[in-house]
Amino acid sequence: MSAQTLQGVSGLVAINSLMAMVGGTLSALLAGRNDPGFLHNGPLAGLVAVCAGSDLMHPIGALATGLVAGALFVWTFTAAQNRWKIDDVLGVWPLHGLCGVWGGIACGVFGQVALGGMGGVSLLSQLLGSLMGVLVALAGGFAIYGTIRALHGLRLSHEQEFQGADLSLHRIGATSQD
């Protein structure tokens, strides 16, 4: 979990992780209309989001963090696939990227003493830190993928796209040939 050491594990971290999982599951179940893919990713969305503040939030704040993360995942995954035509089959960007950013911000919100949190966290610092994380990830991604694109290329040919990468690149089918 996010404690990083055995000595850092606390009951609060464990309860908050569970509460965020529950929140992510419930909201993904409702927003995703019982879709199994969303139902399985909802708990992950909650866990990703709560990591930043699992040792600072009140359990109700962790539940709220998970609820938002589960719904955020369903909405952004659906929009990325259907509306924006972004090929992110596993939903890595919505699940880890957006839910992680939400978790950083949620830590600044639900970590406040006024909302039952442990305190010692600033919403402004969490906003700035989350923004800096996004900027570093974008810069690194553009640098790495730009280099790969310039040196090798990223797209499959039209024929390879039609056949699928499994068959055209890896020579592996989805079903047995027996």
MDTraj code that builds the backbone (N, CA, C; nanometers):
import mdtraj as md
import numpy as np

residues = "MET SER ALA GLN THR LEU GLN GLY VAL SER GLY LEU VAL ALA ILE ASN SER LEU MET ALA MET VAL GLY GLY THR LEU SER ALA LEU LEU ALA GLY ARG ASN ASP PRO GLY PHE LEU HIS ASN GLY PRO LEU ALA GLY LEU VAL ALA VAL CYS ALA GLY SER ASP LEU MET HIS PRO ILE GLY ALA LEU ALA THR GLY LEU VAL ALA GLY ALA LEU PHE VAL TRP THR PHE THR ALA ALA GLN ASN ARG TRP LYS ILE ASP ASP VAL LEU GLY VAL TRP PRO LEU HIS GLY LEU CYS GLY VAL TRP GLY GLY ILE ALA CYS GLY VAL PHE GLY GLN VAL ALA LEU GLY GLY MET GLY GLY VAL SER LEU LEU SER GLN LEU LEU GLY SER LEU MET GLY VAL LEU VAL ALA LEU ALA GLY GLY PHE ALA ILE TYR GLY THR ILE ARG ALA LEU HIS GLY LEU ARG LEU SER HIS GLU GLN GLU PHE GLN GLY ALA ASP LEU SER LEU HIS ARG ILE GLY ALA THR SER GLN ASP".split()
xyz = np.array([
    [0.0846, -0.1180, 0.0000],
    [0.0000, 0.0000, 0.0000],
    [0.0886, 0.1236, 0.0000],
    [0.0341, 0.2344, 0.0321],
    [0.1095, 0.3582, 0.0210],
    [0.1958, 0.3864, 0.1429],
    [0.1958, 0.3001, 0.2422],
    [0.2763, 0.3229, 0.3626],
    [0.4256, 0.3062, 0.3342],
    [0.4633, 0.2234, 0.2383],
    [0.5986, 0.1996, 0.1896],
    [0.6896, 0.1228, 0.2843],
    [0.6574, 0.1144, 0.4108],
    [0.7337, 0.0304, 0.5031],
    [0.6352, -0.0415, 0.5931],
    [0.6794, -0.1533, 0.6478],
    [0.5930, -0.2279, 0.7386],
    [0.5616, -0.1461, 0.8633],
    [0.6579, -0.0665, 0.9090],
    [0.6360, 0.0169, 1.0267],
    [0.5375, 0.1303, 0.9974],
    [0.5251, 0.1681, 0.8709],
    [0.4356, 0.2767, 0.8337],
    [0.2906, 0.2352, 0.8172],
    [0.2641, 0.1050, 0.8182],
    [0.1279, 0.0569, 0.8019],
    [0.0477, 0.0919, 0.9269],
    [-0.0682, 0.1495, 0.9028],
    [-0.1542, 0.1832, 1.0155],
    [-0.2963, 0.1390, 0.9865],
    [-0.3748, 0.1336, 1.0905],
    [-0.5155, 0.0994, 1.0730],
    [-0.5868, 0.2015, 0.9859],
    [-0.5489, 0.3291, 0.9968],
    [-0.6122, 0.4328, 0.9164],
    [-0.5860, 0.4116, 0.7678],
    [-0.4634, 0.3760, 0.7325],
    [-0.4295, 0.3500, 0.5925],
    [-0.5107, 0.2314, 0.5408],
    [-0.5217, 0.1277, 0.6193],
    [-0.5967, 0.0091, 0.5776],
    [-0.7450, 0.0395, 0.5616],
    [-0.8031, 0.1080, 0.6574],
    [-0.9459, 0.1421, 0.6499],
    [-0.9719, 0.2366, 0.5332],
    [-0.8865, 0.3363, 0.5160],
    [-0.9069, 0.4310, 0.4062],
    [-0.8914, 0.3650, 0.2705],
    [-0.8012, 0.2708, 0.2586],
    [-0.7874, 0.1979, 0.1326],
    [-0.9144, 0.1188, 0.1038],
    [-0.9663, 0.0539, 0.2051],
    [-1.0906, -0.0226, 0.1896],
    [-1.2079, 0.0693, 0.1547],
    [-1.2184, 0.1825, 0.2231],
    [-1.3286, 0.2754, 0.1975],
    [-1.3212, 0.3326, 0.0556],
    [-1.2021, 0.3643, 0.0090],
    [-1.1867, 0.4161, -0.1274],
    [-1.2219, 0.3091, -0.2301],
    [-1.1853, 0.1842, -0.2019],
    [-1.2231, 0.0738, -0.2909],
    [-1.3739, 0.0607, -0.2994],
    [-1.4397, 0.0692, -0.1843],
    [-1.5856, 0.0596, -0.1806],
    [-1.6484, 0.1739, -0.2605],
    [-1.5983, 0.2958, -0.2385],
    [-1.6505, 0.4104, -0.3127],
    [-1.6317, 0.3954, -0.4620],
    [-1.5121, 0.3543, -0.5033],
    [-1.4851, 0.3346, -0.6456],
    [-1.5719, 0.2262, -0.7063],
    [-1.5937, 0.1187, -0.6314],
    [-1.6773, 0.0089, -0.6793],
    [-1.8214, 0.0545, -0.6980],
    [-1.8763, 0.1216, -0.5969],
    [-2.0163, 0.1645, -0.6031],
    [-2.0416, 0.2637, -0.7162],
    [-1.9547, 0.3636, -0.7284],
    [-1.9795, 0.4635, -0.8329],
    [-1.9559, 0.4059, -0.9720],
    [-1.8575, 0.3170, -0.9880],
    [-1.8354, 0.2544, -1.1184],
    [-1.9512, 0.1613, -1.1531],
    [-2.0068, 0.0957, -1.0541],
    [-2.1225, 0.0093, -1.0760],
    [-2.2411, 0.0907, -1.1256],
    [-2.2656, 0.2044, -1.0621],
    [-2.3785, 0.2885, -1.1010],
    [-2.3524, 0.3631, -1.2319],
    [-2.2394, 0.4306, -1.2407],
    [-2.2087, 0.5091, -1.3610],
    [-2.1857, 0.4193, -1.4820],
    [-2.1296, 0.3012, -1.4589],
    [-2.1001, 0.2095, -1.5684],
    [-2.2118, 0.1140, -1.6016],
    [-2.3257, 0.1291, -1.5336],
    [-2.4445, 0.0474, -1.5597],
    [-2.4146, -0.1024, -1.5611],
    [-2.3510, -0.1491, -1.4560],
    [-2.3220, -0.2915, -1.4340],
    [-2.2227, -0.3515, -1.5333],
    [-2.1482, -0.2709, -1.6062],
    [-2.0491, -0.3235, -1.6996],
    [-1.9353, -0.3881, -1.6204],
    [-1.9017, -0.5143, -1.6489],
    [-1.7976, -0.5827, -1.5708],
    [-1.6609, -0.5149, -1.5770],
    [-1.6244, -0.4584, -1.6900],
    [-1.4956, -0.3900, -1.7008],
    [-1.4880, -0.2701, -1.6085],
    [-1.5955, -0.1941, -1.6019],
    [-1.5994, -0.0790, -1.5119],
    [-1.6049, -0.1255, -1.3669],
    [-1.6794, -0.2305, -1.3414],
    [-1.6909, -0.2814, -1.2047],
    [-1.5561, -0.3298, -1.1516],
    [-1.4733, -0.3855, -1.2383],
    [-1.3420, -0.4317, -1.1943],
    [-1.2405, -0.3184, -1.1820],
    [-1.2573, -0.2135, -1.2601],
    [-1.1649, -0.1013, -1.2529],
    [-1.2049, 0.0035, -1.1500],
    [-1.3293, 0.0040, -1.1064],
    [-1.3744, 0.0983, -1.0047],
    [-1.2938, 0.0906, -0.8755],
    [-1.2721, -0.0303, -0.8209],
    [-1.1904, -0.0390, -0.6997],
    [-1.0476, 0.0098, -0.7211],
    [-0.9921, -0.0179, -0.8388],
    [-0.8567, 0.0301, -0.8691],
    [-0.8531, 0.1819, -0.8748],
    [-0.9565, 0.2420, -0.9337],
    [-0.9635, 0.3883, -0.9402],
    [-0.9646, 0.4468, -0.7988],
    [-1.0412, 0.3868, -0.7094],
    [-1.0447, 0.4330, -0.5708],
    [-0.9104, 0.4181, -0.5018],
    [-0.8436, 0.3067, -0.5246],
    [-0.7131, 0.2840, -0.4624],
    [-0.6074, 0.3795, -0.5157],
    [-0.6067, 0.4021, -0.6468],
    [-0.5114, 0.4970, -0.7035],
    [-0.5326, 0.6345, -0.6422],
    [-0.6586, 0.6751, -0.6329],
    [-0.6896, 0.8093, -0.5838],
    [-0.6569, 0.8278, -0.4363],
    [-0.6751, 0.7263, -0.3551],
    [-0.6569, 0.7448, -0.2106],
    [-0.5110, 0.7365, -0.1671],
    [-0.4247, 0.6871, -0.2533],
    [-0.2850, 0.6684, -0.2126],
    [-0.2194, 0.7952, -0.1593],
    [-0.2474, 0.9090, -0.2195],
    [-0.1820, 1.0331, -0.1765],
    [-0.2190, 1.0717, -0.0344],
    [-0.3393, 1.0382, 0.0086],
    [-0.3828, 1.0841, 0.1406],
    [-0.4369, 0.9761, 0.2312],
    [-0.3997, 0.8517, 0.2063],
    [-0.4571, 0.7431, 0.2866],
    [-0.4197, 0.7511, 0.4340],
    [-0.3109, 0.8210, 0.4650],
    [-0.2705, 0.8348, 0.6045],
    [-0.3158, 0.9677, 0.6645],
    [-0.3908, 1.0482, 0.5880],
    [-0.4323, 1.1806, 0.6347],
    [-0.5828, 1.1992, 0.6417],
    [-0.6575, 1.1269, 0.5619],
    [-0.8017, 1.1498, 0.5484],
    [-0.8818, 1.0788, 0.6557],
    [-0.9990, 1.1330, 0.6817],
    [-1.1003, 1.0623, 0.7585],
    [-1.1576, 0.9552, 0.6656],
    [-1.2014, 0.8410, 0.7158],
    [-1.2560, 0.7366, 0.6286],
    [-1.3716, 0.7825, 0.5392],
    [-1.4526, 0.8770, 0.5851],
    [-1.5600, 0.9285, 0.4992],
    [-1.4999, 1.0074, 0.3819],
    [-1.3908, 1.0790, 0.4065],
    [-1.3201, 1.1475, 0.2976],
    [-1.2623, 1.0481, 0.1989],
    [-1.2120, 0.9361, 0.2480],
    [-1.1599, 0.8313, 0.1594],
    [-1.2725, 0.7701, 0.0759],
    [-1.3888, 0.7519, 0.1376],
    [-1.5048, 0.7013, 0.0636],
    [-1.5436, 0.7992, -0.0471],
    [-1.5485, 0.9285, -0.0142],
    [-1.5818, 1.0308, -0.1139],
    [-1.4771, 1.0347, -0.2253],
    [-1.3511, 1.0204, -0.1895],
    [-1.2436, 1.0176, -0.2891],
    [-1.2638, 0.9013, -0.3852],
    [-1.2962, 0.7848, -0.3327],
    [-1.3223, 0.6679, -0.4166],
    [-1.4461, 0.6830, -0.5029],
    [-1.5511, 0.7433, -0.4457],
    [-1.6737, 0.7650, -0.5236],
    [-1.6473, 0.8519, -0.6463],
    [-1.5752, 0.9604, -0.6257],
    [-1.5431, 1.0493, -0.7373],
    [-1.4523, 0.9775, -0.8364],
    [-1.3527, 0.9053, -0.7883],
    [-1.2571, 0.8377, -0.8768],
    [-1.3251, 0.7325, -0.9640],
    [-1.4149, 0.6535, -0.9070],
    [-1.4850, 0.5515, -0.9854],
    [-1.5672, 0.6127, -1.0974],
    [-1.6419, 0.7181, -1.0648],
    [-1.7226, 0.7855, -1.1669],
    [-1.6342, 0.8567, -1.2689],
    [-1.5271, 0.9183, -1.2219],
    [-1.4333, 0.9866, -1.3110],
    [-1.3741, 0.8880, -1.4108],
    [-1.3378, 0.7703, -1.3639],
    [-1.2827, 0.6685, -1.4541],
    [-1.3840, 0.6294, -1.5606],
    [-1.5060, 0.5975, -1.5197],
    [-1.6085, 0.5536, -1.6158],
    [-1.6329, 0.6617, -1.7207],
    [-1.6510, 0.7858, -1.6769],
    [-1.6812, 0.8935, -1.7700],
    [-1.5655, 0.9174, -1.8662],
    [-1.4440, 0.9292, -1.8136],
    [-1.3317, 0.9632, -1.9013],
    [-1.2905, 0.8468, -1.9913],
    [-1.3015, 0.7241, -1.9430],
    [-1.2709, 0.6091, -2.0288],
    [-1.3687, 0.6036, -2.1447],
    [-1.4972, 0.6199, -2.1146],
    [-1.6001, 0.6169, -2.2185],
    [-1.5803, 0.7311, -2.3177],
    [-1.5545, 0.8503, -2.2667],
    [-1.5335, 0.9656, -2.3551],
    [-1.4081, 0.9465, -2.4407],
    [-1.3005, 0.8966, -2.3815],
    [-1.1759, 0.8777, -2.4572],
    [-1.1955, 0.7763, -2.5698],
    [-1.2643, 0.6672, -2.5417],
    [-1.2842, 0.5629, -2.6426],
    [-1.3848, 0.6047, -2.7496],
    [-1.4991, 0.6563, -2.7076],
    [-1.6096, 0.6787, -2.8014],
    [-1.6114, 0.8178, -2.8636],
    [-1.5890, 0.9195, -2.7844],
    [-1.6021, 1.0564, -2.8343],
    [-1.4698, 1.1085, -2.8903],
    [-1.3608, 1.0891, -2.8162],
    [-1.2318, 1.1462, -2.8557],
    [-1.1498, 1.0518, -2.9422],
    [-1.1930, 0.9240, -2.9539],
    [-1.1260, 0.8232, -3.0377],
    [-0.9799, 0.8031, -2.9992],
    [-0.9527, 0.8012, -2.8687],
    [-0.8182, 0.7741, -2.8177],
    [-0.8088, 0.6250, -2.7907],
    [-0.7094, 0.5592, -2.8470],
    [-0.6937, 0.4150, -2.8323],
    [-0.6156, 0.3846, -2.7046],
    [-0.6870, 0.3759, -2.5954],
    [-0.6290, 0.3413, -2.4653],
    [-0.7123, 0.2258, -2.4106],
    [-0.6907, 0.1080, -2.4676],
    [-0.7761, -0.0076, -2.4438],
    [-0.7895, -0.0404, -2.2953],
    [-0.6829, -0.0303, -2.2208],
    [-0.6877, -0.0651, -2.0784],
    [-0.7261, 0.0520, -1.9893],
    [-0.7411, 0.1686, -2.0452],
    [-0.7804, 0.2837, -1.9656],
    [-0.6723, 0.3320, -1.8716],
    [-0.5484, 0.3241, -1.9129],
    [-0.4364, 0.3634, -1.8280],
    [-0.4417, 0.5125, -1.7954],
    [-0.4683, 0.5942, -1.8959],
    [-0.4721, 0.7387, -1.8743],
    [-0.5839, 0.7779, -1.7768],
    [-0.7082, 0.7337, -1.7977],
    [-0.8108, 0.7722, -1.7001],
    [-0.7875, 0.7101, -1.5627],
    [-0.7453, 0.5846, -1.5588],
    [-0.7327, 0.5154, -1.4303],
    [-0.6170, 0.5685, -1.3475],
    [-0.4993, 0.5720, -1.4038],
    [-0.3821, 0.6140, -1.3267],
    [-0.3555, 0.7635, -1.3363],
    [-0.3756, 0.8190, -1.4544],
    [-0.3486, 0.9613, -1.4723],
    [-0.4501, 1.0499, -1.4031],
    [-0.5740, 1.0445, -1.4474],
    [-0.6752, 1.1343, -1.3925],
    [-0.7142, 1.1003, -1.2487],
    [-0.7282, 0.9725, -1.2191],
    [-0.7619, 0.9367, -1.0806],
    [-0.6460, 0.9687, -0.9868],
    [-0.5231, 0.9588, -1.0344],
    [-0.4081, 0.9979, -0.9533],
    [-0.4052, 1.1470, -0.9267],
    [-0.4354, 1.2268, -1.0288],
    [-0.4425, 1.3717, -1.0099],
    [-0.5551, 1.4069, -0.9137],
    [-0.6699, 1.3438, -0.9320],
    [-0.7808, 1.3675, -0.8398],
    [-0.7398, 1.3316, -0.6970],
    [-0.6686, 1.2227, -0.6801],
    [-0.6242, 1.1814, -0.5470],
    [-0.5313, 1.2823, -0.4824],
    [-0.4422, 1.3412, -0.5617],
    [-0.3544, 1.4451, -0.5083],
    [-0.4330, 1.5650, -0.4596],
    [-0.5318, 1.6045, -0.5375],
    [-0.6167, 1.7174, -0.4975],
    [-0.7046, 1.6791, -0.3783],
    [-0.7607, 1.5591, -0.3812],
    [-0.8469, 1.5130, -0.2717],
    [-0.7712, 1.5077, -0.1392],
    [-0.6421, 1.4762, -0.1444],
    [-0.5603, 1.4769, -0.0234],
    [-0.5590, 1.6158, 0.0392],
    [-0.5482, 1.7175, -0.0459],
    [-0.5498, 1.8546, 0.0035],
    [-0.6844, 1.8972, 0.0575],
    [-0.7907, 1.8359, 0.0070],
    [-0.9262, 1.8684, 0.0535],
    [-0.9590, 1.7899, 0.1801],
    [-0.9551, 1.6576, 0.1716],
    [-1.0012, 1.5722, 0.2809],
    [-0.8963, 1.5491, 0.3892],
    [-0.7752, 1.5986, 0.3685],
    [-0.6731, 1.5902, 0.4732],
    [-0.6826, 1.7038, 0.5736],
    [-0.7690, 1.7997, 0.5471],
    [-0.7852, 1.9152, 0.6354],
    [-0.8526, 1.8746, 0.7668],
    [-0.8078, 1.9328, 0.8754],
    [-0.8648, 1.9052, 1.0082],
    [-1.0141, 1.9377, 1.0102],
    [-1.0538, 2.0439, 0.9413],
    [-1.1946, 2.0846, 0.9391],
    [-1.2857, 1.9772, 0.8786],
    [-1.2293, 1.8901, 0.7963],
    [-1.3081, 1.7814, 0.7364],
    [-1.2754, 1.6460, 0.7984],
    [-1.2182, 1.6471, 0.9166],
    [-1.1896, 1.5233, 0.9886],
    [-1.0547, 1.4623, 0.9590],
    [-0.9738, 1.5294, 0.8764],
    [-0.8426, 1.4764, 0.8412],
    [-0.7398, 1.5034, 0.9490],
    [-0.6204, 1.4551, 0.9256],
    [-0.5123, 1.4678, 1.0236],
    [-0.4422, 1.6040, 1.0155],
    [-0.4640, 1.6782, 0.9072],
    [-0.4005, 1.8089, 0.8914],
    [-0.2588, 1.7956, 0.8393],
    [-0.1894, 1.9096, 0.8374],
    [-0.0509, 1.9097, 0.7911],
    [-0.0376, 1.9043, 0.6402],
    [-0.1462, 1.9311, 0.5685],
    [-0.1437, 1.9296, 0.4230],
    [-0.2136, 2.0559, 0.3734],
    [-0.1654, 2.1078, 0.2625],
    [-0.2192, 2.2309, 0.2065],
    [-0.2848, 2.2007, 0.0724],
    [-0.4055, 2.2510, 0.0528],
    [-0.4732, 2.2324, -0.0751],
    [-0.3928, 2.2966, -0.1880],
    [-0.3384, 2.4141, -0.1648],
    [-0.2599, 2.4822, -0.2669],
    [-0.1361, 2.4005, -0.3057],
    [-0.0669, 2.3455, -0.2066],
    [0.0517, 2.2651, -0.2383],
    [0.0130, 2.1373, -0.3128],
    [-0.0997, 2.0798, -0.2791],
    [-0.1455, 1.9597, -0.3496],
    [-0.1852, 1.9927, -0.4933],
    [-0.2500, 2.1075, -0.5133],
    [-0.2842, 2.1499, -0.6495],
    [-0.1584, 2.1737, -0.7329],
    [-0.0634, 2.2467, -0.6763],
    [0.0612, 2.2747, -0.7480],
    [0.1415, 2.1476, -0.7739],
    [0.1506, 2.0614, -0.6748],
    [0.2232, 1.9357, -0.6922],
    [0.1590, 1.8463, -0.7964],
    [0.0271, 1.8400, -0.7971],
    [-0.0439, 1.7599, -0.8973],
    [-0.0224, 1.8170, -1.0366],
    [-0.0295, 1.9497, -1.0487],
    [-0.0052, 2.0146, -1.1771],
    [0.1372, 1.9895, -1.2258],
    [0.2333, 1.9981, -1.1360],
    [0.3727, 1.9715, -1.1733],
    [0.3906, 1.8261, -1.2170],
    [0.3246, 1.7342, -1.1495],
    [0.3309, 1.5940, -1.1899],
    [0.2773, 1.5727, -1.3303],
    [0.1662, 1.6401, -1.3621],
    [0.1088, 1.6311, -1.4966],
    [0.2061, 1.6886, -1.5989],
    [0.2657, 1.8034, -1.5688],
    [0.3599, 1.8656, -1.6626],
    [0.4828, 1.7788, -1.6874],
    [0.5376, 1.7197, -1.5824],
    [0.6536, 1.6312, -1.5972],
    [0.6163, 1.5086, -1.6806],
    [0.4990, 1.4511, -1.6538],
    [0.4550, 1.3336, -1.7300],
    [0.4335, 1.3677, -1.8768],
    [0.3718, 1.4815, -1.9040],
    [0.3509, 1.5231, -2.0426],
    [0.4829, 1.5488, -2.1148],
    [0.5723, 1.6208, -2.0504],
    [0.7021, 1.6497, -2.1123],
    [0.7789, 1.5212, -2.1394],
    [0.7827, 1.4318, -2.0420],
    [0.8525, 1.3048, -2.0608],
    [0.7881, 1.2196, -2.1689],
    [0.6560, 1.2150, -2.1690],
    [0.5853, 1.1367, -2.2702],
    [0.6088, 1.1884, -2.4107],
    [0.5989, 1.3217, -2.4273],
    [0.6232, 1.3793, -2.5595],
    [0.7678, 1.3583, -2.6033],
    [0.8626, 1.3684, -2.5118],
    [1.0028, 1.3478, -2.5468],
    [1.0285, 1.2035, -2.5891],
    [0.9800, 1.1094, -2.5112],
    [1.0048, 0.9682, -2.5415],
    [0.9312, 0.9245, -2.6675],
    [0.8012, 0.9530, -2.6738],
    [0.7250, 0.9100, -2.7909],
    [0.7638, 0.9880, -2.9163],
    [0.8039, 1.1137, -2.9011],
    [0.8523, 1.1904, -3.0157],
    [0.9794, 1.1305, -3.0724],
    [1.0679, 1.0879, -2.9848],
    [1.1922, 1.0244, -3.0284],
    [1.1639, 0.8922, -3.0980],
    [1.0782, 0.8112, -3.0383],
    [1.0435, 0.6819, -3.1004],
    [0.9782, 0.7036, -3.2359],
    [0.8880, 0.8003, -3.2424],
    [0.8182, 0.8283, -3.3677],
    [0.9163, 0.8741, -3.4759],
    [1.0109, 0.9572, -3.4381],
    [1.1087, 1.0082, -3.5354],
    [1.2037, 0.8983, -3.5817],
    [1.2438, 0.8096, -3.4919],
    [1.3422, 0.7076, -3.5267],
    [1.2815, 0.5823, -3.5886],
    [1.1621, 0.5433, -3.5428],
    [1.1081, 0.4145, -3.5831],
    [0.9656, 0.4227, -3.6351],
    [0.8882, 0.5084, -3.5802],
    [0.7453, 0.5152, -3.6135],
    [0.6627, 0.4435, -3.5088],
    [0.5406, 0.4884, -3.4921],
    [0.4527, 0.4304, -3.3903],
    [0.3323, 0.3571, -3.4492],
    [0.2964, 0.3886, -3.5721],
    [0.1746, 0.3338, -3.6307],
    [0.2020, 0.2035, -3.7034],
    [0.1022, 0.1174, -3.7027],
    [0.1050, -0.0019, -3.7852],
    [0.0602, 0.0376, -3.9259],
    [0.0951, -0.0453, -4.0234],
    [0.0442, -0.0213, -4.1583],
    [-0.1057, -0.0519, -4.1589],
    [-0.1754, -0.0105, -4.2643],
    [-0.3194, -0.0372, -4.2723],
    [-0.3477, -0.1879, -4.2702],
    [-0.2626, -0.2646, -4.3368],
    [-0.2798, -0.4096, -4.3394],
    [-0.2589, -0.4693, -4.1997],
    [-0.1555, -0.4230, -4.1291],
    [-0.1303, -0.4710, -3.9938],
    [-0.2436, -0.4325, -3.8989],
    [-0.2972, -0.3113, -3.9143],
    [-0.4107, -0.2706, -3.8317],
    [-0.5309, -0.3600, -3.8573],
    [-0.5547, -0.3941, -3.9825],
    [-0.6675, -0.4801, -4.0173],
    [-0.6509, -0.6186, -3.9553],
    [-0.5294, -0.6751, -3.9639],
    [-0.5030, -0.8070, -3.9071],
    [-0.4976, -0.8025, -3.7543],
    [-0.4557, -0.6913, -3.7010],
    [-0.4360, -0.6792, -3.5567],
    [-0.2905, -0.7034, -3.5220],
    [-0.2442, -0.6382, -3.4173],
    [-0.1036, -0.6488, -3.3781],
    [-0.0667, -0.7894, -3.3333],
    [-0.1592, -0.8609, -3.2708],
    [-0.1270, -0.9965, -3.2254],
    [-0.0820, -1.0842, -3.3408],
    [-0.1574, -1.0817, -3.4491],
    [-0.1220, -1.1654, -3.5633],
    [-0.0091, -1.1065, -3.6466],
    [-0.0159, -0.9773, -3.6775],
    [0.0813, -0.9204, -3.7704],
    [0.2202, -0.9025, -3.7093],
    [0.2304, -0.8719, -3.5818],
    [0.3613, -0.8500, -3.5196],
    [0.4103, -0.9693, -3.4391],
    [0.3204, -1.0302, -3.3649],
    [0.3617, -1.1349, -3.2703],
    [0.3321, -1.2762, -3.3191],
    [0.2555, -1.2851, -3.4257],
    [0.2169, -1.4145, -3.4827],
    [0.1445, -1.5027, -3.3806],
    [0.0637, -1.4386, -3.2978],
    [-0.0139, -1.5102, -3.1952],
    [-0.1596, -1.4743, -3.2148],
    [-0.2451, -1.5761, -3.2254],
    [-0.3885, -1.5523, -3.2375],
    [-0.4562, -1.5530, -3.1031],
    [-0.5770, -1.5030, -3.1001],
    [-0.6546, -1.4997, -2.9763],
    [-0.7152, -1.6344, -2.9446],
    [-0.7258, -1.7215, -3.0443],
    [-0.7867, -1.8531, -3.0225],
    [-0.6886, -1.9617, -3.0640],
    [-0.7099, -2.0788, -3.0139],
    [-0.6253, -2.1940, -3.0458],
    [-0.6458, -2.2345, -3.1907],
    [-0.5402, -2.2768, -3.2550],
    [-0.5464, -2.3211, -3.3940],
    [-0.5709, -2.4709, -3.4044],
    [-0.5927, -2.5390, -3.2920],
    [-0.6145, -2.6844, -3.2940],
    [-0.7474, -2.7224, -3.3512],
])
top = md.Topology()
chain = top.add_chain()
for i, resn in enumerate(residues, 1):
    res = top.add_residue(resn, chain, resSeq=i)
    for name in ("N", "CA", "C"):
        top.add_atom(name, md.element.get_by_symbol(name[0]), res)
traj = md.Trajectory(xyz[None], top)
